Amino acid sequence: MEQEVEERPAPVEPRVEAQSPQEQQEVQAQRKLLGDVDPSTSDAAAVAKLLNVDPSVGLSSEEAKRRLAKFGPNELASAPPVPKWKKFLAQFKDSLVYLLLAATAISLIAWIIEKAGGHAEEALPFDAIVIVLILIVNAILGYIQEAKAEQAVSALSEMTAPTTNVLRDGRVVRIATTDVVPGDVLVLAEGDTVSADGRLFAAASLRIAEASLTGESVPVGKKPETLESAKALGDRTNMVFNGTSVTQGTGRAIVTGTGMNTQVGKIADLLSATEDDSSPLQKEMDHVSKILGIAVCIIAVVVLIALAVMEGFHTTQDVIDSLLLAVSLAVAAVPEGLTAILTVVLALGVQRMAMHHAIVKKLHSVETLGSASVICSDKTGTLTKNEMTVERVVTPSGEVQLTGTGYAPEGNLIGLDGTAVVDPVRHEVLATLAAGALANDGELRAGDKPGTWDVIGDPTEVSIIVAAKKTHADRAFQRFQRVAEIPFTSERKRMSIIAKDTTDNGDLTVFAKGAPDVLLSFCNRILVDGAVRPITEGDRQDILHAVDRLSNEAYRTLGEAYRPLETPKLSAVPGMKLNAAGQAADVAEQADVIEHDLIWTGMVGIIDPPRVEVRDAVAEAHRAGVRTVMITGDHPLTAARIASDLGIIDKGGKALTGEQLDALPDEAAFDKATSQVSVYARVAPEHKLKIVESLQRQGNIAAMTGDGVNDAPAVKSADIGVAMGITGTEVTKESAKMILADDNFSTIVAAIREGRGIFENIRKFLRYLLSSNVGEVFTVFGGVVLAGFLGISQPGTQGVTVPLLATQLLWINLLTDAAPALAMGVDPMTEDVMNRKPRKLTDRVIDGPMWGDVIYIGIIMAIVTLIGMDMHLSGGLFTDRSVDLQGHDAQMVEARTMAFTILVFAQLFNALASRSHLQSAFVGLFSNKWLWGAIGLSVVLQLVVIYVPALQVAFGTTSLPAGAWLECILLAAVVLVASEIRKIFLRIGDKRRQHA
């Protein structure tokens, strides 16, 4: 319901998705209202006529309802939430999972055929059940971890009141922001958030902060005058835009666009056009899955062909045995625990990052961030604090700097050389800051939380109040009481107040501040060394030179002045116009009477300073080979100054503007520019997106940080989008893969460090898992092809005899692989992790040297396993060392148990060897206690499987004599010895290459 109010609305930022057909029709209907008319270059009355509204009355309630039905609600396109069941099923979208599901189907079909023929040894399809259970556990784990990440992101969102003030039926009412329609008259006041795009037709000292949309750090002065020609978004001074906020003054605007027809909506279209891409690790896992799948199929075909040629398929049982062999090969090749282990390791990394205020929405983004080679960062609020700060004060007797940043009134005056400031400079500085703090509409209040501060009004004005508090200049103006004001306007470029001295004779004093060159023209005197004297032309030139110098250093300058009126009554001021009652008429209309013969005190240099900790973070990123690129909508001088202060570019470096980017002839020239330039200013959202895409074309893994709506498309398109958690808009947060809860750029570098450590550990357990599984494949393949040679199959036997059962392979993969792999996932981070260059996009996670390790260890593992098996069978290469057993079947059980145990122990030795490609396993042998715990657990579990009767039946094992255990350990240790020998030769080769 509508009701008369004086409340002010808070920003509402709905979720952003592609538009539905109905939403597209609503946007088209809105655009037909204005046609090709640009409201910024059209008279406000003409815009009102096109929208059929009387600006003094607003729309009627009935007309507003009709327009709401026609043009749709004032909100961005939204998508329905993804059902939980779809999120769960998405966990099964993996090539490795498909391969295992195929193996499950084959195993189930074979069991059904055997069951129908009465030959099934098991009451249930144990192999198929175990594989399915493993897949379900993996899916549950991945679903839970992603759900936790989503909850953490959701917790960052702040509840906002979706209301706005409009003129309806001739009165100001509060309505739901979603009910604002084209033609509505927005009623704007200080502190309001603009809820739609609109054309101003009335404004009084109106200034609007548009940083979230344009990147401009300083609030923009707004006025209703028609523009002569179309301007860039940040220069449309007679327009207001959805999502921006009023910092000063009042105004009224006719709504020209709502929802997706606003500038925010256009950015949302760009956002929906960009597509999410898989992370490098996800792509690599898909690649590995395909290789494994193809390899298994090839090996299975070769084995089946070999069996068909050598033995032939004479019965149905032969076919079933062959199918079960295919299942064994699939189970041996696929590391079933890989997905779960990868999920757990990434989840642990996510938790560690969350402790450092970096919330990762998707687990695989952790690895992507660790691989980042470029960080593209917005300036305002990301590299800087978005808190205007007075850093310089220039007076006739000298120039000083003021320490401390932001709105906390903590800092000191020091000379440019770091020395203490003494009179007369100190006296002049205090006079300057006192004048600026008095001629001021801002307010600084202590926040609800200790150490926090709330800013009321224009941040630039508040920065002068903060500076006055830092220097205790505020004590000088506590005795003054304001009695009148001549407000700031964009035409006047200055403001003045008249204040009464309550502690003296009550005389009035004028205090003024404004653009230095403008204010200086109203001054005829200057305060020097505590005395007032006439201002000279030399004084004016010195002041103007100082203005130019500070402007070139990216400071925003404001001059301060005053004039004693030497009377306690306004009516007694010479030239003051009086009303019928003999009182002073409206002072705001008598600037010429007040603002003359002013005394110049000095000026301040204001800037949105860089965060203190960011410079060190940029330096660390540079050492790590990660390039930092600033992309902002701010002024080129400001961007270059901040970038040089942070070490992004050298002193004197330049920024490339959006216009200069548009002037580049082709994509090749654009890519050349982005490969060399690290600072971009006055850019539009489209430019940010193009810069990110250009860097990606050059092979970079790009991270893009941002907080405003204008950053969202580039954030989504980047390999790793990073949104600000405190100042970031909801649109940007939803587009990002990671959110900084503390809005601190240095947190990104800490996350890169964590990501690199995680990536190194991922390579360790991938090396371990793949080499172990390749060893299993070679064992099964070699055992089948060489069955007669090794004594696995005896003369006269029929069918296929596999060296290891599918359940035994599953046991190895599920338990003895999983625990050590998880332990390697938390291996301590090496100290030099940030001294290495980032890996290229073309570099494989599993590269050639790693595949060499995998195949080499896999072959050694298969050889020692088959040797141990052969030693306990008659008719093979070695003397039969089995216990006095009757029959080949009994020997086969013991031989399989030996092979099973050797393979387990070989993989445990491989866990030690796999911690490094080059470094000896004996370096830092006991640094990872979790790994030794995992090895101990695996040994215990293997003993349980071999000696517990019920598990002997389930896994086809038998008890081993004491001597057999020594054989198992010695044969398995060959894997570690062989790995150490290979590493010795690799280190020698590496040293030769370094010296070459």
N, C-alpha and C positions, 0 to 999 in steps of 0.2 A: 504493500500500500504506500501511496505517496503521503508525505507529511512535511510540514514546515520544520526546518532544522537549521542548525549552524554547525553541524559536524563536518569534518573534512575526511575525504575518502583515503583509503590506503590502496596501494597498487595491487592489481590482480593480474596474474600471468598464467593463463591456462596452458595445458599441454599442447604441443604443436605436432600436427601430423598432416598428411596430404588431405586436400579438401574432398568432400563427397560431392556427387553431382548436384545435390540440392544446395550445398554451400557455394558451389561454383555459380549456380543460377542467381543466388542472392547477391554475390559480388558483382556479377554482370549488371544486375538491376540497379545497384548503387552507382556504378560507373556511368550508366545512361543518364543519371540525374544531371551530372555536370558535363557529360559529353567530352569534348576535347578541351574544355576550359580549364586553365590552370588557375586555381583560386588565389595563388600568391601573386599573380600578375593581373588579377581582376579586382575591381572595386568591391568592397565588402557588401555594398547595397546590391550590386549585380549578383553576387553569390547568393545573398538572401533571397533575391527574386527567383533565381534558378531553383533553389531548394524550397520555394514557396513557404517562407516563414517571416514573421514580423519580429525582428531582433528585440524589440522592446517588450514583447509579450511572450514570445516562444511558441512552441507547438501546443495545441490543445491535447488533452488527455486522450480523446478519441482518435485524433490524427496520429498520435504517437503509437497507439495500439495497432492501428492499421499499418503503419510503417514497420513496426516490429514484426508483424506477420509476413510482410512482403520482403523485407531486407534481412531478416534473421537477427539472432541475438548478437550482442557486441562481445564476441569471444573468438578466439582462434580455433581453427579446425582441430577437433580432438578425435582420438581413436579409442574404441572400447578396450578395456583391459584384456590382456591375453589370459585365457582360462588357465587354471593351475594344471589341468590335465595336459594341455598343450605344452606348457613349460616342462612338464615331466617327460613327455614323449620326445621333446627336443633333445634330451640327454642321450637318446639312442642314435642320433644322426652322426654316425661315425663309421668309416670304412672297416675298422677293426671289429666293430660290433656286428656289422653285416656279415663279415667272414665267420665270426663265431656263431651267429644265428644259422648260417648255412650248415656249419658243422653240427649244430644241435639238431637241425632237421634231418640230416643224414643219419645221425646216431639214433634218432627216434624212429625213423623208417626201418633201420636195420633191426632195432629191438622188436618192433611190431612184427616184422617178417619172422624173426626167430621165435617170438612168442606164439605166432600162428602155427609154426612148424613144430612146436614143442621143444625147441633147442635152446631157449633163453635160459641163461644161468642166473639172471637177476630178476627179482619179482617186480622191480621198477627200473625204468631207464635212468640209471644212476648218473651216467655221463651227461645226458641231456639236462637233467635236473640241476646238477652242480653248475654247469655253464650258465643256465638261465638265472640261477640264484646270484651268481657273480655279477652278471650284467645288471640285475635289479639293484643290488647293493651299490654298484657304481653309479647308477642313475639317481638313486636316493641321495647319495653323498653329494653329487654335483648339484642337484636341485636344492638341497638344504643350504649349501654354501652360497649359491646365487641368491636365494631368498634372504639370507642374512645380509648380504651386500645391499639388496634393494631396500630392506628395512632401515639400514644405516643411512641410505640416501634420503629416504622418506622422512627420517627424523630431523634432517636438516631444514626441511621446508617449514616456513613460518606461516601461521594462520593469518590471513589478511581479511579486512572488512571490505567486501565487494560493493561499495556504494559511491555515489558521486552526486554533486550538486548541479541541477539544471534549472532553467526557467521554463515552467509549464503553466499555462493559463494565467500568465502575468505574475506569478509568484515563484520564489525560489523553493524548490522541494528537493528532498533526497530520494533517489531511486537506486535500484540495483544497477550496478555498472553494466550488466548484461542487457539492460533494458534501454540503454542509450541508443538513439537512432539518428540517421542523417537528418539534418535540419534542427536538431536540438540545440539549445543555447547553453553552453557550458559556463558555469559561474566559478571563476578561479580566484583563489586567495593563497596567501603565503602558507606553505606546508602542504598544499593539495597535490595530488598526483593526477595528471591529465589522463582521462580515460578513453579518449578517441582523438583522431586527427581533426583539426578545426581551423577556420579562418578567423583571426582576431578582428573585431570591429570596435573594441574599446580596451584600453590598457592604461594603467597608472603605475609607473615605476616597475613594470613587470619584468622579472628576470626568471628564466627557466633553466634548470640543470638538465642538459641533454647528453651527459656522458654515456649513459647506458645505450643510447641510440647512435650518436655520432662519434663518441670518444673524446669530445671536447671537454677538458677538465674545468673550464671557467664557465659559470652560468651565462647564458646568452640573453642580452637585452631584447625585449620584444616590443613592437609598436605596430599599430594597425595600418600604417601607410602602405599603399600598393607598390609593389616592386616594379621597376621598369622592365626587367627581363627575368627569365627563369634563372634561379640560383641553385647551387648545391644545397643539399639537405641542411647542413649546418648554418647556412647563410639565409635561410628563409625566415626572416625576422618577423613576418606577419602571420606565421603559421605556428600552431602548437601540435604536438605529436603524442600519440598514445604511449604511456609508460614513462614519460618524463615528469619532472616535479618542479613546482613553483617555489623558488627560494626567496622571492621578494615581490611585493606589490600585488595588484589585483588586475583582473581582466575578464573579458567575456568573448566567447568565440562561437561561431556557427559550426556545428559538426559537419564535416565534409566526407568523412569515411569512418566506418566502424568495422570491428572484427578483422577479417582477412583483407579488407580494402584499405587498411591503414598501412603506414610504413612498416610497422612491426609485422603485419600480415604478409607484406611482400617479402620480408626476410624469411618468414615462415615457409613461403613457397620455395625459396632457395633451399631452405633446410630440408623440406620433404623431397626435393629433387636429388639431394645427395644420398648416397647409399652406404650402408655400413659394410665394411670390408673385414675379412678374416684377419686375425693377427698373424705375424710371421710364424709363430710357433704352431698355430692351428693349421696354417698352410703346410708346414713341414710335417706335422703329424698325418695330415691327409696324404702327403707324398709318401711317407714311410708306410702307411697303411696299404697304399696301392702297390708299392714294391713288394711288401710281404705277401699280399694277396696273389700277385702275379707269380712270385717265386713259389708259393705253396702250390698253386695250380700247375706250374711247370713241373715241379718235383713230383707231384702226385701223378701226373700224366706219364712221366718217365718211368716211375716205379710200376704203375699199372701195366704199361706196355711191356716192361721187362718181365713182369710176372706172367703176362699173357703169352709171351714168347717162350719163356723158360718152362712154365708149368701148365699154362692154359687154365681156363675157367670151365670146369667140368660139371659143377653142381651149383645149386643156388647158394650153398654155404660159402663157396669160393667167392661169389659176388659180394655176399655180406661181409666176409673177411676183408675184401678189398675196400669196401665202403668204410669199414671201421678203421682201416689203415689211413684212409683219407682224413677221417676225423682226427686220428692221432697226429698226423702231419699238421693239420690246422691248429690243433691245441698246442702242439710243440712250437709252432711258428709265431703264434699270437701271444704277446705278453698280456694276459687277461687283466692283470692288475694295473696296466699302464695308465688307463684313464683315471682310475681311482687315485693312484699315486700322484699323478700329475695334478689332479684336483686338490688333493690334500696339501701338496707342497705349495701350490699357488695360493691356497686358502690361508696357510700359515703366513705366507708373505703378505697377503692382504691384511691379516690381523696385525702384523708388525707395522705395516704402513699406517693402519688406522691409529695405532698408538702415537704415530708422528703426524697425525692430523691429515693424512691422505686417505680418502675413502675411494676404493676402487669398485666400480659397479660390475665389471665383468672380470672374471679371474684371469683370463688370458691377456688382459691389458697390462698386467704386472710385467710379463716378459717383454711386451712391446715397448713399454716405457724404459726398461733397462737397455733396449737396443736403440733408443732415440739418438739421432745424430744432429738434429736441429730442434731447438725450442723456439717457436714463434709466440711472442708474448705481446698482449696488449699493454699499454703504458699505464693509463689511469686506473688506479686501484689495484694494479697487479705488481708492476715494478715500482710504482709510487703508492703513497698511502691514501690518495684522493682526499688529502687534508691540506688546504692552502696554508702556507706558513711564511711569515715574514722572516727573511734571512738577512737582508741588508737594510741598513738605515743610512742615508746620505744627508748630511747637514752642511751648512756653509763652512764649518771648520774641519770637516773630515768625514770618513766613511767607516762604519763598523759592521760587524756581523753578529747575528743573534743565534745562539745555539739552541738545540732542541727542535724536534719536529712534531707536527700534528697539533692537536688542540689541547694537550696537557700543558698547563702554564708552568713549564719547567724548563729553564734555560738561563743563559747568562750573556751579557754583552762582552764581546772581546774585540780587539783590534784585528784588522786583516792579517797582521803578522802574529796574532795570538797573544799579544800583550794586553794588559789591563787598560780599560778606557777611563780617561780622566777628563776633568773640565778643561776647556769649555765644551768639548764634544759631547760629554755625557749630559750636560745640562740641555744642550740642543736636541739630543736624541729623546730625552724624556718629554720635552716640550712638543716634539713632533708626534710621538706616540700618544700623548695625552690628547692632542688636537684630533688625531685620527680616531681615537676611541670615543671621543665625545660626539663628533660628527659621524654618527654610526647608528644604524637601525638593527644591528645584529645583537645576539645575546649568547653568552656561554653559561651553561648550567651544569652542575655536577650530576652525573648519571646515577641511575639506581644502584649500579654496582660500584664498589670502591675502585677508584682509579679510572673511571670512565667519565666521558664528558658529552653532553648533548649540545648540538649546534642549532641555534634558532636563527633563521635568516640566511643571508648571503654568506657563504663560506669565506669569501674574500674579506668582507667586513669583520667577520668574527676573528680572522687571523690577526687583525690589528689589535683587537681586544686582548687576545692571548699574548701578543707581544708586550702590550702595556702591563699586563699582570706579571709577566716574566721579569720585567725591569722595575716593577712597583711604580710605574708611571701612573697607574690607576689611582694611587693615593692623591695625586695632584688634581684629579677631576671628581673625586667623591664629593667635594663641596659644591659642585655645580648642579643646578637643576634646570632641565630643559623647559623652555617656555614657548618655543616656536621652531618650525622647521621649513626649509625650502628643499623639497625632495630631489633625489637624483633622477634624471631622465637621460635617455640615450642622446638627446639633442644637446642638453646642457653639459653632460659629462662631468658633473660635480654635484655636491650636495652641501648644504650649510644648515647649522642649527644655531639658535640663540639660547644661551644659558645664563642663569642668574647665579652669582657667587653668594651662597647662603651664609658664609662665614665672615664676610667683610661688610662693605656698605651696600651690598645687594646690586652692584652694577652689573650690567649685561655685557656679554662677550660673544662675538661671532666666532664659531669654529667651522672650518671648511676643509673638505678633502675632495680630490678629483684627479682627472688626468693632468699630469704635471704641466704640460705645455698650455693647457686651457687655464688651469688655476693660476699659473704664473702671470698670465695677462691681466689678472685682477689684483696683482700685488704691486705695491709701490715702495714697500719697505721690506727689510730682511733682518732676522734675529741672528746676530753674530756675537759670540763671546759674552752672552748675557745682556747685550745692549741692542737696541733697535736703531738701525740707520737706513737711509734711503738706498734702494736697490739700484745697482749700476748695470749698464749694458754688459759689462764683463761678468757680473754675477749671473745674469740671465744666460749668457752663453755657456758658462761653466755648468749651470744646472741642466741645460738642454743637452750638452755633451754627456753628462752623467746619465741622463735618460736614455740616450742612444746606446751608451755602453751597456747599461743594465738590460735593455731590450735585446741587444745582441747576445747577451748571456741567458736569454730566455726568461728574464724576470718580468712580471707585470708590475708596473710602477704606479704609485699613487702619491700625489703631493699633498702636503698639509699646510694650513695657514690659519691665522686668527686675526681678530681686530677688537680691541676694547671699545665698547660703545659709550662708556663714561656717563651712563645714565641708568637708573634702575627701572625706567619705564619705557616700553616700546613706543608709546605715543609721543615721547619726547625726542625720539631719534630724528635728526634732521632729514626732511624730505619724506617722512613717513605719512602715508595717506591714512586718514581717520574716517571712521564710520559715523553715523548720526549720533551715537552715544559718546563720541569723543574718544573712542578707543581705537587702537591700531587696526586697520582693515587687514584682510587676509595677507599674512606675511609672504605666503607662497607665491603671491602675485606681485610682490615688490622686491624681487631679487636685485634690481638695479639700485635700490636704496641701501640694501644690506651688503651685497657682495662687491665692495670696492675698497680701495686703500687698505687691502689686506697685508698682513705681515707674514712673509714666507719663513717657515721654520725648517723644512726639510722634506724628504720623501722616503718612502719605503719600497723595497724590492720584494715581491711576493712570488712564491713558486710552490707548485705541488711537489715536494721533495721526494727523492727516491728512498725506498726503505733502506734502513741502515744495514740490514743483514744481506741485502740482495747483491751488493758488490762482491762479497766473498763467495756467494753462491754462483755468480756469473764466472768468477775466476776458477772455481772448482770445476764447473762445467767445461770451461776452456781447456783445463788440464786433461779432462777426460775426452777431449776431442769433440765435445758437443757445442755446436755454434748457437749463440743466442741472437735472435732476430726480433727487433721491436717493430710492431705494426700498430699505428695509432691514427686516430682522426684529428689529433691535436696539431698545433702549428709546427712547421718544420724546425724553427729555431729551438722551440721547447723540446721537441723530440730529440734533436741532436745533442742538446745540452744534457738532458737526462741520460741519454745513451753513453755519452763520454764520461759522465760522472760514475756510471756503473761499470765502465770498462768494456762496453759492448763495441764501441768504436774508439779510435784515437781522438785526442783533442783536435778540434778543427774539422772533424769528419762531417759529412753532409748527409741529409736525409733525402730520399727520393719521394716525390709527391704522387698522388693519384693521377693528376693531370699528366705528369711525365710518364707514368706507366701507360696511360692511354695513348700517348704519342708514339710508343714503340711500334715499329712496323709489323712485326710478326712474332710468332711463338718462340722462335730461336733467339731473337733479340731479348724477349721477355725472360727467357731462361738464363741468358747470359747476365742480365741485370740482377736477377735474384741470386745468382751464384756469387756475386761480388758485393752487393749492397746489403747492409744489415739493419738499416733504419728506414722506415716508410712512414710518411706523415700525410695528413689530409687525405686519407684513403676511405673509400666506401666499402660496405660489406662485400660487394662483388670483387673488389681488389684483394681483400684478405683471402677470399676463397681461391682466387687465381694464384696468389703468391704461394699458398700451401700446396696447391696442385703442381705448380712449377717446381717447387723443391722436391716433391715426390717423384716427378718425372726424372729428376737428376739422380735418383737412387737413394734419396734420403728417407729415413724413418722420422717423420715429422710429428712433434708434439705441438699443440696449439692451445694456449691459455687464453682465457677471456672471462669477463663478467657480464658485459652488456648484451642486450638482444642482438646488437649488430655483430657480435662475435660468433653467434650460434652456428651459422652455416659452415664457417671455416673450422670451428671446433668439432663439428660432426664429421667433416670430410677428412680431418687429420687422422693419422695412424693412431694417435692417442690424444683425445680431446680432454682438456683439463679446465674445469669450471671453478669459479670462486664460490665457496660455501656461504660466506657472510654477505658479500655485496653482489654475488651473482644472481642474475634473474633466473626464474624457474625454467624459462625457455632454454637458456644456456645449460643449466644443470641437467636437463633431460637429454640434451644433445651430447653431453660429455661422457667419456668412459671413466673419468676420475674427477673427484671433487676435493678441493683443498678446504678443509674445515676451518683453517686459520687464515685463508687468503694470503699465504706467505709463499713468495716465489722460491725461497730457499727450500721449502718443503718438496718442491718438484725435484730439485737436485738430490735431496736425500732419498726420494723415491726412485730416482734413476740408479743411485748407488745400491739400493735394496734390490731393484730389478735386475741389475747386473749380477749380484750375488746369487739370486734365484736362478738366473739363466745358466750360470756356471754349474750350479748344483743339478739343474735339469739335464745338462749334458753328461754329468757324471752318472746319474742313474739311467739315462738312456743308453750310454755305453755299456753299463752293467746288464740292463735288461735285454738289450738286443743281442749282445754277445752270448748271454746265457741261453736265450731262446734259439739263436742260430746253432749253438752247441746241441740243443735238444733235437733240432731238425736234422742236423748231420748225423746224430746218433741213430735216430729212427731210420733215416735214409740208408746210412751205411749198414745198419743192422739187418735191414730187409734185403738190400742188394747183395750183401756179403754173408747172408745167413748160413749158407752151406760151408763157406770158407772158415767161418768163425765157430761153427758147431752149434749155431742157434737152431738150425733145422737139421734133422737127422735123415739118413736114407730111408725112404719108404713113408715118411710123413707127408700128409696132404694139407693143403690150405696155407694161409699166410701166418707166420709166427712173428709178431712184432717184438722188438727188444724191450720196449717199455709200454705199459698199459696207459690208456688215455687218462685214467684216474690218477696214476702216478705222476704224469706230466702236469695234470691240473694241480695236484698237491704242491709240486715244485713251484709252479707259476703263482699260485695263490698265496702261499705262506712263506716258503724259503726265499722267494724273489721279493715279496712285498716288503717285509720288515727291513732288510738291508737297503732296499731302494729308498724307502721312506727316510731312513737314517741318513742316507747320502743327500737327501733333499734338504736337510738342515745342517749340512756340513759348515763349519765356520768359514766366514767370508775372508778371503785373502786381503792383505793390506794394500796391495797394488791394484785393486779392482777398478779404481777411478783414474789410474795412470795409463790405462790402455785406450786405444782408439775404439770407437763404437764399430760394431760389425756392420757391414754393408747389407743393403736389402737383398743383394744377389748372393750373399754368403749363406750357405746352408747350415741349419742347426746341426745336422748330422753330415759333416763334410767328408771328403775323401780319406783323410787320415783316420777319422773315427771308424769309417767303414772298414778300413784296413785292420784296426784293432778288433772290430767285431768279428770279422771273418777269421782272422788269425787265431783269436782265443776260441772261437767256436769250433774250429778244426781240432785244436789241441784238446779241447774238452771232450769232443766226440771220440778221439783216438784213445784217451786214457779210460773213458767209460767202457768202450767196446773191448779194450784189453782186459779190464777187470772182469767183464762178463765172460769173455772167452776163457779166462783162467779157471772158471768154475763150471765149465762145460766139457764134456768129453767130445773128442773128434775135432777140436779146434787147433789153433797154433800152439797153444801152451798146454802144459801138463794139467790134467784135471785136478783142481785143488778143492773140490767140493767135499762136503761131509759125506760119509758113506750113505749115499742115497740110491734107492732103487727106482729106475725108470727115468726117462728123459723129462717127463713133466715135473717131477720133484726137483731134478737138477735145474730145470728152467726157472722155477720159483726162486731158488737160491741165487742163481745167476742174475735174475732180474733185480732181486733185492740188492745185490752188490752194485749193479749198474745204477740203480735208483739212488743208492747212498753215495756212490762216487760222484755222481752228477750233482747231488746236493752239496757235497763238500767242495767240489770243484767250483761251484758258483759262489760259495762263501769265500774261498780264496780269491775268486775273481772280483768280489766286492772290494777287497783291499786294493787290488791292482787297478780297478777302474776309477779311482779317485783322481787320477791324473793321466794325461796322455804321455807326458814326458817324465814327470817327477817320480822318483822311486817310491814304492808303497811304504818303505820303512822311514821316510821323512814324515814326521808328524803322525806316526803310526797310531798313537793313542790319544790324539787330539779330539776325536769324535767318539765320545763315550756311548752315544746312542747307537753307533754302528756296532760296537762291540757287544752291546746289549742285544741288538738284533741278531748277531751271529750266535750268541749264546742261546737265545730263544729258538732259533732255527735248529740248532743241534738237539736241544731237548725235544722239540716236536718230532724230529726225525727218529729219535730213540723211541718215542711213544708209538709211532706208526709201525715200527719194526717189532716191538716187544708186546704190545697190547693185543691179545688174541682177537678181539672184535675188529680192530682196525687192520690186523693181518688179513682177515677175510675180505674186508672192503677194498683194500689196496693191493692185494695179491703179494704180500710179503711174508718172510719167515725170519726167525731169529738167526743172527749171525754169530759165529764163534769169535772169540777174542782175537785170534790171528787175522781174521778177515778185516777187522777194524783197522789194524795197522796197514794192511794193503790199501784199504780205502783212502786213508789219510795221505799215505805216500804218493799214491797215484794222483789224487786230487791236487796235491801240492805242486805237481808238475806244471799246472796252469800258472801259478804265481811265479815259478822259476822261469818259465818260458816268457812271461810278460816282462820280467825284469831284464832278461837278455835282450829282448826287442827294444826296450826303452834305452838301454845302454847304447845300442847302435843308432837309435833315433837322436839321442842327445849329441852324439859325436857328429852326426850329419847336420844337426841344427847349428852347432858351433862353427862348423866349416862354412855354412851359408852366411853366418853373421860376419865372419872374417873375410869372406870373399869380396 
